[in-house]
Amino acid sequence: MTTTEFQVTGMTCGHCEMSVREEVAKIAGVDSIEVSHQSGRLVVASESPVDAAAVIAAVDEAGYQAVPA
């Protein structure tokens, strides 16, 4: 299992977390997602490494900005 962590800016509530989770879940190979608006932390778990650019694009689609942590 591989985990990749990102710092997400702009999230302020549980709805923000859900939006990010829904977009990142669309990426092939993602097994689990942990996201917290309080810490701005996003952790993506997968069997093989997930393309960081795909995660950043998914977070952008949800309306937020992400950078690898």
PyMOL Python script that loads the backbone (N, CA, C, O; Angstrom):
from pymol import cmd

cmd.read_pdbstr("""\
ATOM      1  N   MET A   1       0.850  -1.179   0.000  1.00  0.00           N
ATOM      2  CA  MET A   1       0.000   0.000   0.000  1.00  0.00           C
ATOM      3  C   MET A   1       0.892   1.237   0.000  1.00  0.00           C
ATOM      4  O   MET A   1       1.846   1.333   0.773  1.00  0.00           O
ATOM      5  N   THR A   2       0.570   2.166  -0.867  1.00  0.00           N
ATOM      6  CA  THR A   2       1.300   3.425  -0.981  1.00  0.00           C
ATOM      7  C   THR A   2       0.397   4.558  -0.511  1.00  0.00           C
ATOM      8  O   THR A   2      -0.779   4.610  -0.869  1.00  0.00           O
ATOM      9  N   THR A   3       0.950   5.466   0.293  1.00  0.00           N
ATOM     10  CA  THR A   3       0.180   6.652   0.677  1.00  0.00           C
ATOM     11  C   THR A   3       0.904   7.891   0.186  1.00  0.00           C
ATOM     12  O   THR A   3       2.131   7.973   0.224  1.00  0.00           O
ATOM     13  N   THR A   4       0.123   8.849  -0.274  1.00  0.00           N
ATOM     14  CA  THR A   4       0.649  10.117  -0.744  1.00  0.00           C
ATOM     15  C   THR A   4      -0.113  11.213  -0.021  1.00  0.00           C
ATOM     16  O   THR A   4      -1.343  11.191   0.041  1.00  0.00           O
ATOM     17  N   GLU A   5       0.625  12.175   0.525  1.00  0.00           N
ATOM     18  CA  GLU A   5      -0.007  13.235   1.307  1.00  0.00           C
ATOM     19  C   GLU A   5       0.072  14.568   0.574  1.00  0.00           C
ATOM     20  O   GLU A   5       1.062  14.877  -0.089  1.00  0.00           O
ATOM     21  N   PHE A   6      -0.999  15.349   0.709  1.00  0.00           N
ATOM     22  CA  PHE A   6      -1.090  16.664   0.094  1.00  0.00           C
ATOM     23  C   PHE A   6      -1.592  17.665   1.118  1.00  0.00           C
ATOM     24  O   PHE A   6      -2.290  17.307   2.067  1.00  0.00           O
ATOM     25  N   GLN A   7      -1.230  18.915   0.916  1.00  0.00           N
ATOM     26  CA  GLN A   7      -1.768  20.015   1.705  1.00  0.00           C
ATOM     27  C   GLN A   7      -2.780  20.729   0.818  1.00  0.00           C
ATOM     28  O   GLN A   7      -2.454  21.149  -0.292  1.00  0.00           O
ATOM     29  N   VAL A   8      -4.013  20.867   1.313  1.00  0.00           N
ATOM     30  CA  VAL A   8      -5.093  21.469   0.537  1.00  0.00           C
ATOM     31  C   VAL A   8      -5.490  22.782   1.200  1.00  0.00           C
ATOM     32  O   VAL A   8      -5.708  22.834   2.410  1.00  0.00           O
ATOM     33  N   THR A   9      -5.582  23.838   0.403  1.00  0.00           N
ATOM     34  CA  THR A   9      -5.999  25.136   0.931  1.00  0.00           C
ATOM     35  C   THR A   9      -7.400  25.470   0.442  1.00  0.00           C
ATOM     36  O   THR A   9      -7.811  25.067  -0.646  1.00  0.00           O
ATOM     37  N   GLY A  10      -8.118  26.211   1.266  1.00  0.00           N
ATOM     38  CA  GLY A  10      -9.436  26.707   0.893  1.00  0.00           C
ATOM     39  C   GLY A  10     -10.603  25.948   1.495  1.00  0.00           C
ATOM     40  O   GLY A  10     -11.736  26.423   1.421  1.00  0.00           O
ATOM     41  N   MET A  11     -10.368  24.778   2.093  1.00  0.00           N
ATOM     42  CA  MET A  11     -11.467  24.017   2.683  1.00  0.00           C
ATOM     43  C   MET A  11     -11.854  24.624   4.031  1.00  0.00           C
ATOM     44  O   MET A  11     -10.990  24.987   4.829  1.00  0.00           O
ATOM     45  N   THR A  12     -13.169  24.732   4.277  1.00  0.00           N
ATOM     46  CA  THR A  12     -13.629  25.326   5.528  1.00  0.00           C
ATOM     47  C   THR A  12     -14.656  24.487   6.284  1.00  0.00           C
ATOM     48  O   THR A  12     -15.032  24.836   7.403  1.00  0.00           O
ATOM     49  N   CYS A  13     -15.121  23.370   5.679  1.00  0.00           N
ATOM     50  CA  CYS A  13     -16.186  22.606   6.331  1.00  0.00           C
ATOM     51  C   CYS A  13     -16.220  21.166   5.819  1.00  0.00           C
ATOM     52  O   CYS A  13     -15.445  20.777   4.946  1.00  0.00           O
ATOM     53  N   GLY A  14     -17.133  20.395   6.383  1.00  0.00           N
ATOM     54  CA  GLY A  14     -17.302  19.011   5.977  1.00  0.00           C
ATOM     55  C   GLY A  14     -17.736  18.874   4.526  1.00  0.00           C
ATOM     56  O   GLY A  14     -17.363  17.910   3.858  1.00  0.00           O
ATOM     57  N   HIS A  15     -18.514  19.819   4.035  1.00  0.00           N
ATOM     58  CA  HIS A  15     -18.935  19.772   2.630  1.00  0.00           C
ATOM     59  C   HIS A  15     -17.722  19.911   1.717  1.00  0.00           C
ATOM     60  O   HIS A  15     -17.655  19.264   0.672  1.00  0.00           O
ATOM     61  N   CYS A  16     -16.778  20.736   2.098  1.00  0.00           N
ATOM     62  CA  CYS A  16     -15.540  20.891   1.328  1.00  0.00           C
ATOM     63  C   CYS A  16     -14.803  19.550   1.267  1.00  0.00           C
ATOM     64  O   CYS A  16     -14.334  19.135   0.207  1.00  0.00           O
ATOM     65  N   GLU A  17     -14.710  18.880   2.417  1.00  0.00           N
ATOM     66  CA  GLU A  17     -14.054  17.577   2.472  1.00  0.00           C
ATOM     67  C   GLU A  17     -14.741  16.591   1.526  1.00  0.00           C
ATOM     68  O   GLU A  17     -14.072  15.853   0.803  1.00  0.00           O
ATOM     69  N   MET A  18     -16.071  16.578   1.532  1.00  0.00           N
ATOM     70  CA  MET A  18     -16.828  15.660   0.690  1.00  0.00           C
ATOM     71  C   MET A  18     -16.571  15.945  -0.791  1.00  0.00           C
ATOM     72  O   MET A  18     -16.436  15.016  -1.588  1.00  0.00           O
ATOM     73  N   SER A  19     -16.504  17.206  -1.154  1.00  0.00           N
ATOM     74  CA  SER A  19     -16.243  17.571  -2.548  1.00  0.00           C
ATOM     75  C   SER A  19     -14.880  17.070  -3.001  1.00  0.00           C
ATOM     76  O   SER A  19     -14.748  16.520  -4.094  1.00  0.00           O
ATOM     77  N   VAL A  20     -13.871  17.260  -2.166  1.00  0.00           N
ATOM     78  CA  VAL A  20     -12.528  16.785  -2.484  1.00  0.00           C
ATOM     79  C   VAL A  20     -12.522  15.260  -2.568  1.00  0.00           C
ATOM     80  O   VAL A  20     -11.966  14.690  -3.507  1.00  0.00           O
ATOM     81  N   ARG A  21     -13.133  14.609  -1.598  1.00  0.00           N
ATOM     82  CA  ARG A  21     -13.178  13.142  -1.563  1.00  0.00           C
ATOM     83  C   ARG A  21     -13.837  12.584  -2.831  1.00  0.00           C
ATOM     84  O   ARG A  21     -13.332  11.627  -3.419  1.00  0.00           O
ATOM     85  N   GLU A  22     -14.950  13.172  -3.250  1.00  0.00           N
ATOM     86  CA  GLU A  22     -15.663  12.698  -4.437  1.00  0.00           C
ATOM     87  C   GLU A  22     -14.819  12.820  -5.698  1.00  0.00           C
ATOM     88  O   GLU A  22     -14.823  11.910  -6.527  1.00  0.00           O
ATOM     89  N   GLU A  23     -14.103  13.915  -5.858  1.00  0.00           N
ATOM     90  CA  GLU A  23     -13.288  14.113  -7.062  1.00  0.00           C
ATOM     91  C   GLU A  23     -12.069  13.186  -7.064  1.00  0.00           C
ATOM     92  O   GLU A  23     -11.742  12.592  -8.091  1.00  0.00           O
ATOM     93  N   VAL A  24     -11.403  13.063  -5.922  1.00  0.00           N
ATOM     94  CA  VAL A  24     -10.207  12.215  -5.851  1.00  0.00           C
ATOM     95  C   VAL A  24     -10.593  10.741  -6.029  1.00  0.00           C
ATOM     96  O   VAL A  24      -9.820   9.964  -6.588  1.00  0.00           O
ATOM     97  N   ALA A  25     -11.768  10.359  -5.563  1.00  0.00           N
ATOM     98  CA  ALA A  25     -12.226   8.971  -5.683  1.00  0.00           C
ATOM     99  C   ALA A  25     -12.391   8.544  -7.144  1.00  0.00           C
ATOM    100  O   ALA A  25     -12.397   7.348  -7.436  1.00  0.00           O
ATOM    101  N   LYS A  26     -12.523   9.488  -8.050  1.00  0.00           N
ATOM    102  CA  LYS A  26     -12.676   9.186  -9.479  1.00  0.00           C
ATOM    103  C   LYS A  26     -11.368   8.719 -10.121  1.00  0.00           C
ATOM    104  O   LYS A  26     -11.383   8.193 -11.233  1.00  0.00           O
ATOM    105  N   ILE A  27     -10.246   8.904  -9.436  1.00  0.00           N
ATOM    106  CA  ILE A  27      -8.940   8.529  -9.977  1.00  0.00           C
ATOM    107  C   ILE A  27      -8.770   7.018  -9.868  1.00  0.00           C
ATOM    108  O   ILE A  27      -8.952   6.434  -8.800  1.00  0.00           O
ATOM    109  N   ALA A  28      -8.419   6.401 -10.983  1.00  0.00           N
ATOM    110  CA  ALA A  28      -8.230   4.949 -11.006  1.00  0.00           C
ATOM    111  C   ALA A  28      -7.123   4.533 -10.041  1.00  0.00           C
ATOM    112  O   ALA A  28      -6.069   5.166  -9.982  1.00  0.00           O
ATOM    113  N   GLY A  29      -7.370   3.473  -9.293  1.00  0.00           N
ATOM    114  CA  GLY A  29      -6.364   2.925  -8.400  1.00  0.00           C
ATOM    115  C   GLY A  29      -6.426   3.428  -6.973  1.00  0.00           C
ATOM    116  O   GLY A  29      -5.750   2.877  -6.104  1.00  0.00           O
ATOM    117  N   VAL A  30      -7.220   4.466  -6.701  1.00  0.00           N
ATOM    118  CA  VAL A  30      -7.320   5.000  -5.347  1.00  0.00           C
ATOM    119  C   VAL A  30      -8.135   4.036  -4.498  1.00  0.00           C
ATOM    120  O   VAL A  30      -9.261   3.689  -4.855  1.00  0.00           O
ATOM    121  N   ASP A  31      -7.569   3.603  -3.376  1.00  0.00           N
ATOM    122  CA  ASP A  31      -8.241   2.666  -2.474  1.00  0.00           C
ATOM    123  C   ASP A  31      -8.941   3.372  -1.329  1.00  0.00           C
ATOM    124  O   ASP A  31     -10.055   3.000  -0.959  1.00  0.00           O
ATOM    125  N   SER A  32      -8.296   4.393  -0.759  1.00  0.00           N
ATOM    126  CA  SER A  32      -8.920   5.132   0.339  1.00  0.00           C
ATOM    127  C   SER A  32      -8.420   6.569   0.354  1.00  0.00           C
ATOM    128  O   SER A  32      -7.349   6.894  -0.159  1.00  0.00           O
ATOM    129  N   ILE A  33      -9.247   7.415   0.966  1.00  0.00           N
ATOM    130  CA  ILE A  33      -8.965   8.856   1.010  1.00  0.00           C
ATOM    131  C   ILE A  33      -9.269   9.353   2.415  1.00  0.00           C
ATOM    132  O   ILE A  33     -10.338   9.083   2.963  1.00  0.00           O
ATOM    133  N   GLU A  34      -8.326  10.074   2.989  1.00  0.00           N
ATOM    134  CA  GLU A  34      -8.544  10.760   4.259  1.00  0.00           C
ATOM    135  C   GLU A  34      -8.373  12.248   3.981  1.00  0.00           C
ATOM    136  O   GLU A  34      -7.364  12.667   3.414  1.00  0.00           O
ATOM    137  N   VAL A  35      -9.356  13.040   4.378  1.00  0.00           N
ATOM    138  CA  VAL A  35      -9.262  14.478   4.146  1.00  0.00           C
ATOM    139  C   VAL A  35      -9.819  15.214   5.361  1.00  0.00           C
ATOM    140  O   VAL A  35     -10.844  14.826   5.920  1.00  0.00           O
ATOM    141  N   SER A  36      -9.127  16.282   5.761  1.00  0.00           N
ATOM    142  CA  SER A  36      -9.545  17.069   6.919  1.00  0.00           C
ATOM    143  C   SER A  36      -9.467  18.555   6.577  1.00  0.00           C
ATOM    144  O   SER A  36      -8.409  19.065   6.207  1.00  0.00           O
ATOM    145  N   HIS A  37     -10.606  19.240   6.707  1.00  0.00           N
ATOM    146  CA  HIS A  37     -10.585  20.683   6.456  1.00  0.00           C
ATOM    147  C   HIS A  37      -9.865  21.413   7.579  1.00  0.00           C
ATOM    148  O   HIS A  37      -9.335  22.504   7.366  1.00  0.00           O
ATOM    149  N   GLN A  38      -9.839  20.823   8.784  1.00  0.00           N
ATOM    150  CA  GLN A  38      -9.197  21.479   9.917  1.00  0.00           C
ATOM    151  C   GLN A  38      -7.688  21.548   9.753  1.00  0.00           C
ATOM    152  O   GLN A  38      -7.072  22.571  10.053  1.00  0.00           O
ATOM    153  N   SER A  39      -7.090  20.455   9.275  1.00  0.00           N
ATOM    154  CA  SER A  39      -5.639  20.437   9.096  1.00  0.00           C
ATOM    155  C   SER A  39      -5.229  20.759   7.665  1.00  0.00           C
ATOM    156  O   SER A  39      -4.064  21.056   7.401  1.00  0.00           O
ATOM    157  N   GLY A  40      -6.188  20.701   6.738  1.00  0.00           N
ATOM    158  CA  GLY A  40      -5.868  20.911   5.332  1.00  0.00           C
ATOM    159  C   GLY A  40      -5.110  19.741   4.735  1.00  0.00           C
ATOM    160  O   GLY A  40      -4.417  19.886   3.727  1.00  0.00           O
ATOM    161  N   ARG A  41      -5.243  18.579   5.361  1.00  0.00           N
ATOM    162  CA  ARG A  41      -4.465  17.406   4.975  1.00  0.00           C
ATOM    163  C   ARG A  41      -5.310  16.455   4.136  1.00  0.00           C
ATOM    164  O   ARG A  41      -6.471  16.193   4.450  1.00  0.00           O
ATOM    165  N   LEU A  42      -4.717  15.950   3.077  1.00  0.00           N
ATOM    166  CA  LEU A  42      -5.330  14.948   2.216  1.00  0.00           C
ATOM    167  C   LEU A  42      -4.344  13.797   2.086  1.00  0.00           C
ATOM    168  O   LEU A  42      -3.196  14.006   1.693  1.00  0.00           O
ATOM    169  N   VAL A  43      -4.781  12.576   2.414  1.00  0.00           N
ATOM    170  CA  VAL A  43      -3.941  11.394   2.278  1.00  0.00           C
ATOM    171  C   VAL A  43      -4.652  10.427   1.345  1.00  0.00           C
ATOM    172  O   VAL A  43      -5.796  10.039   1.584  1.00  0.00           O
ATOM    173  N   VAL A  44      -3.959  10.044   0.279  1.00  0.00           N
ATOM    174  CA  VAL A  44      -4.504   9.129  -0.717  1.00  0.00           C
ATOM    175  C   VAL A  44      -3.737   7.815  -0.612  1.00  0.00           C
ATOM    176  O   VAL A  44      -2.509   7.799  -0.694  1.00  0.00           O
ATOM    177  N   ALA A  45      -4.463   6.717  -0.431  1.00  0.00           N
ATOM    178  CA  ALA A  45      -3.845   5.392  -0.349  1.00  0.00           C
ATOM    179  C   ALA A  45      -4.208   4.590  -1.590  1.00  0.00           C
ATOM    180  O   ALA A  45      -5.340   4.636  -2.071  1.00  0.00           O
ATOM    181  N   SER A  46      -3.212   3.845  -2.102  1.00  0.00           N
ATOM    182  CA  SER A  46      -3.411   3.047  -3.307  1.00  0.00           C
ATOM    183  C   SER A  46      -2.412   1.907  -3.314  1.00  0.00           C
ATOM    184  O   SER A  46      -1.417   1.939  -2.590  1.00  0.00           O
ATOM    185  N   GLU A  47      -2.680   0.895  -4.137  1.00  0.00           N
ATOM    186  CA  GLU A  47      -1.763  -0.238  -4.260  1.00  0.00           C
ATOM    187  C   GLU A  47      -0.454   0.183  -4.933  1.00  0.00           C
ATOM    188  O   GLU A  47       0.627  -0.237  -4.522  1.00  0.00           O
ATOM    189  N   SER A  48      -0.564   1.017  -5.968  1.00  0.00           N
ATOM    190  CA  SER A  48       0.621   1.539  -6.646  1.00  0.00           C
ATOM    191  C   SER A  48       0.554   3.061  -6.593  1.00  0.00           C
ATOM    192  O   SER A  48      -0.526   3.622  -6.407  1.00  0.00           O
ATOM    193  N   PRO A  49       1.685   3.737  -6.751  1.00  0.00           N
ATOM    194  CA  PRO A  49       1.684   5.198  -6.650  1.00  0.00           C
ATOM    195  C   PRO A  49       0.676   5.861  -7.592  1.00  0.00           C
ATOM    196  O   PRO A  49       0.552   5.487  -8.758  1.00  0.00           O
ATOM    197  N   VAL A  50      -0.029   6.838  -7.064  1.00  0.00           N
ATOM    198  CA  VAL A  50      -0.997   7.611  -7.841  1.00  0.00           C
ATOM    199  C   VAL A  50      -0.293   8.857  -8.360  1.00  0.00           C
ATOM    200  O   VAL A  50       0.510   9.467  -7.654  1.00  0.00           O
ATOM    201  N   ASP A  51      -0.596   9.223  -9.581  1.00  0.00           N
ATOM    202  CA  ASP A  51      -0.007  10.405 -10.197  1.00  0.00           C
ATOM    203  C   ASP A  51      -0.405  11.662  -9.415  1.00  0.00           C
ATOM    204  O   ASP A  51      -1.586  11.998  -9.332  1.00  0.00           O
ATOM    205  N   ALA A  52       0.579  12.346  -8.849  1.00  0.00           N
ATOM    206  CA  ALA A  52       0.307  13.547  -8.049  1.00  0.00           C
ATOM    207  C   ALA A  52      -0.423  14.606  -8.869  1.00  0.00           C
ATOM    208  O   ALA A  52      -1.279  15.312  -8.338  1.00  0.00           O
ATOM    209  N   ALA A  53      -0.098  14.726 -10.150  1.00  0.00           N
ATOM    210  CA  ALA A  53      -0.762  15.713 -11.005  1.00  0.00           C
ATOM    211  C   ALA A  53      -2.253  15.409 -11.133  1.00  0.00           C
ATOM    212  O   ALA A  53      -3.066  16.330 -11.212  1.00  0.00           O
ATOM    213  N   ALA A  54      -2.617  14.130 -11.154  1.00  0.00           N
ATOM    214  CA  ALA A  54      -4.030  13.750 -11.242  1.00  0.00           C
ATOM    215  C   ALA A  54      -4.766  14.132  -9.970  1.00  0.00           C
ATOM    216  O   ALA A  54      -5.907  14.592 -10.027  1.00  0.00           O
ATOM    217  N   VAL A  55      -4.119  13.945  -8.814  1.00  0.00           N
ATOM    218  CA  VAL A  55      -4.734  14.319  -7.542  1.00  0.00           C
ATOM    219  C   VAL A  55      -4.888  15.834  -7.465  1.00  0.00           C
ATOM    220  O   VAL A  55      -5.938  16.330  -7.055  1.00  0.00           O
ATOM    221  N   ILE A  56      -3.869  16.559  -7.849  1.00  0.00           N
ATOM    222  CA  ILE A  56      -3.920  18.025  -7.832  1.00  0.00           C
ATOM    223  C   ILE A  56      -5.025  18.524  -8.750  1.00  0.00           C
ATOM    224  O   ILE A  56      -5.748  19.455  -8.396  1.00  0.00           O
ATOM    225  N   ALA A  57      -5.166  17.916  -9.933  1.00  0.00           N
ATOM    226  CA  ALA A  57      -6.219  18.300 -10.876  1.00  0.00           C
ATOM    227  C   ALA A  57      -7.603  17.993 -10.300  1.00  0.00           C
ATOM    228  O   ALA A  57      -8.535  18.776 -10.482  1.00  0.00           O
ATOM    229  N   ALA A  58      -7.742  16.861  -9.606  1.00  0.00           N
ATOM    230  CA  ALA A  58      -9.029  16.500  -8.999  1.00  0.00           C
ATOM    231  C   ALA A  58      -9.409  17.487  -7.897  1.00  0.00           C
ATOM    232  O   ALA A  58     -10.565  17.899  -7.796  1.00  0.00           O
ATOM    233  N   VAL A  59      -8.441  17.860  -7.081  1.00  0.00           N
ATOM    234  CA  VAL A  59      -8.700  18.838  -6.024  1.00  0.00           C
ATOM    235  C   VAL A  59      -9.067  20.181  -6.631  1.00  0.00           C
ATOM    236  O   VAL A  59      -9.950  20.873  -6.125  1.00  0.00           O
ATOM    237  N   ASP A  60      -8.389  20.554  -7.718  1.00  0.00           N
ATOM    238  CA  ASP A  60      -8.707  21.788  -8.427  1.00  0.00           C
ATOM    239  C   ASP A  60     -10.143  21.744  -8.963  1.00  0.00           C
ATOM    240  O   ASP A  60     -10.867  22.737  -8.893  1.00  0.00           O
ATOM    241  N   GLU A  61     -10.540  20.610  -9.488  1.00  0.00           N
ATOM    242  CA  GLU A  61     -11.901  20.434 -10.005  1.00  0.00           C
ATOM    243  C   GLU A  61     -12.928  20.638  -8.891  1.00  0.00           C
ATOM    244  O   GLU A  61     -14.030  21.129  -9.139  1.00  0.00           O
ATOM    245  N   ALA A  62     -12.565  20.261  -7.666  1.00  0.00           N
ATOM    246  CA  ALA A  62     -13.452  20.451  -6.510  1.00  0.00           C
ATOM    247  C   ALA A  62     -13.468  21.907  -6.040  1.00  0.00           C
ATOM    248  O   ALA A  62     -14.316  22.292  -5.236  1.00  0.00           O
ATOM    249  N   GLY A  63     -12.533  22.711  -6.542  1.00  0.00           N
ATOM    250  CA  GLY A  63     -12.514  24.133  -6.205  1.00  0.00           C
ATOM    251  C   GLY A  63     -11.456  24.547  -5.198  1.00  0.00           C
ATOM    252  O   GLY A  63     -11.544  25.626  -4.611  1.00  0.00           O
ATOM    253  N   TYR A  64     -10.452  23.695  -4.992  1.00  0.00           N
ATOM    254  CA  TYR A  64      -9.419  23.982  -3.998  1.00  0.00           C
ATOM    255  C   TYR A  64      -8.033  23.790  -4.613  1.00  0.00           C
ATOM    256  O   TYR A  64      -7.909  23.315  -5.742  1.00  0.00           O
ATOM    257  N   GLN A  65      -7.008  24.156  -3.877  1.00  0.00           N
ATOM    258  CA  GLN A  65      -5.648  23.991  -4.347  1.00  0.00           C
ATOM    259  C   GLN A  65      -4.921  22.978  -3.473  1.00  0.00           C
ATOM    260  O   GLN A  65      -5.071  22.976  -2.251  1.00  0.00           O
ATOM    261  N   ALA A  66      -4.130  22.114  -4.112  1.00  0.00           N
ATOM    262  CA  ALA A  66      -3.360  21.113  -3.388  1.00  0.00           C
ATOM    263  C   ALA A  66      -1.905  21.143  -3.841  1.00  0.00           C
ATOM    264  O   ALA A  66      -1.601  21.418  -5.002  1.00  0.00           O
ATOM    265  N   VAL A  67      -1.026  20.857  -2.907  1.00  0.00           N
ATOM    266  CA  VAL A  67       0.397  20.691  -3.197  1.00  0.00           C
ATOM    267  C   VAL A  67       0.884  19.476  -2.425  1.00  0.00           C
ATOM    268  O   VAL A  67       0.406  19.213  -1.321  1.00  0.00           O
ATOM    269  N   PRO A  68       1.825  18.733  -2.986  1.00  0.00           N
ATOM    270  CA  PRO A  68       2.373  17.588  -2.236  1.00  0.00           C
ATOM    271  C   PRO A  68       2.954  18.054  -0.906  1.00  0.00           C
ATOM    272  O   PRO A  68       3.621  19.086  -0.835  1.00  0.00           O
ATOM    273  N   ALA A  69       2.697  17.289   0.134  1.00  0.00           N
ATOM    274  CA  ALA A  69       3.195  17.664   1.464  1.00  0.00           C
ATOM    275  C   ALA A  69       4.537  17.012   1.711  1.00  0.00           C
ATOM    276  O   ALA A  69       5.128  17.200   2.775  1.00  0.00           O
TER     277      ALA A  69
END
""", "prot")
cmd.dss("prot")
cmd.show_as("cartoon", "prot")
cmd.util.cbc("prot")
cmd.orient("prot")
